[in-house]
Amino acid sequence: MKKEAEVRVMDIVLVEWIDAHGPPEVGWQTPEQLNGLIAEGGHKVKSVGFVLQADDDFITLIGCIIEETEKFNPSYDRIVRIPKACIKKLIILRRTKHA
């Protein structure tokens, strides 16, 4: 990936990345079966979410947030942790207003 923009916690981003995967069938595989997997390449994925965390190796996105209230602690759902080595493009869709 080209030099990545600095992301901040709670920025909304679009990440285009290549997912790791194995063969569709579990168990022993012949070389011929693996040739199909290798020729297929990786799955191209687009993920949109709020940045929860980013470091040198990973960016963690969340899709849903329950904000803190008197009755609830903050909670997150639809969490994905993407290895930065797999990222092809990262676009900041909206900057957080927090510093």
C-alpha positions in Angstrom: 0.0 0.0 0.0 1.1 3.5 -0.7 1.8 5.8 2.3 -1.3 5.7 4.4 -3.1 8.8 5.7 -3.0 9.3 9.4 -6.2 8.0 10.9 -7.6 8.9 14.2 -9.9 7.0 16.6 -13.5 7.3 15.4 -12.7 8.5 11.9 -15.0 6.8 9.3 -12.9 5.1 6.7 -13.2 2.9 3.6 -10.5 0.2 3.5 -9.9 -1.9 0.4 -7.9 -5.0 1.2 -7.1 -8.6 0.2 -8.5 -11.2 2.6 -6.6 -14.4 3.5 -8.5 -17.6 2.9 -8.1 -21.3 2.6 -9.6 -24.0 0.3 -13.4 -24.3 0.5 -13.1 -28.0 1.6 -11.5 -29.1 4.8 -9.0 -31.8 4.9 -6.1 -33.1 2.7 -5.7 -31.4 -0.7 -3.9 -32.6 -3.8 -1.5 -30.3 -5.7 -4.2 -30.0 -8.4 -6.7 -28.8 -5.9 -4.3 -26.3 -4.5 -3.5 -25.0 -8.0 -7.1 -23.8 -8.3 -6.9 -22.0 -4.9 -3.6 -20.3 -5.9 -4.9 -19.2 -9.3 -8.0 -17.8 -7.7 -5.9 -15.2 -5.8 -7.2 -13.4 -2.7 -10.7 -12.1 -2.1 -10.9 -8.3 -2.6 -12.8 -6.8 0.3 -14.2 -3.3 0.9 -14.9 -2.5 4.6 -16.4 0.7 6.0 -16.4 1.5 9.6 -15.3 3.6 12.6 -11.6 3.4 13.5 -11.3 1.8 16.9 -7.5 1.4 16.9 -4.6 1.6 14.5 -1.0 0.7 15.0 2.0 -0.3 12.8 0.5 -3.8 12.0 -3.3 -3.5 12.1 -6.3 -1.3 11.8 -9.4 -2.2 13.8 -12.8 -1.1 12.5 -16.3 -1.2 14.2 -19.6 -1.1 12.4 -22.0 -0.4 15.2 -21.6 1.6 18.5 -23.8 1.8 21.6 -22.8 5.0 23.3 -22.4 5.2 27.0 -25.5 6.0 29.0 -26.5 5.7 32.7 -27.8 2.2 31.9 -25.2 1.0 29.4 -21.4 0.8 29.0 -20.2 1.7 25.5 -20.3 -1.4 23.3 -19.2 -2.3 19.7 -20.4 -4.8 17.1 -19.3 -5.8 13.6 -15.6 -5.6 14.5 -12.9 -6.4 11.9 -9.2 -6.3 12.5 -7.3 -5.9 9.2 -3.6 -6.5 8.8 -2.0 -3.4 7.3 0.1 -5.6 4.9 -3.2 -6.6 3.2 -4.5 -3.1 2.7 -4.5 -1.8 -0.9 -6.3 1.5 -0.3 -7.5 3.5 2.7 -9.8 6.5 2.3 -10.9 8.7 5.2 -14.6 9.4 4.5 -15.2 11.6 7.6 -12.8 12.9 10.2 -13.7 12.6 13.8 -14.5 15.9 15.6 -12.5 14.7 18.7 -8.9 15.7 19.0 
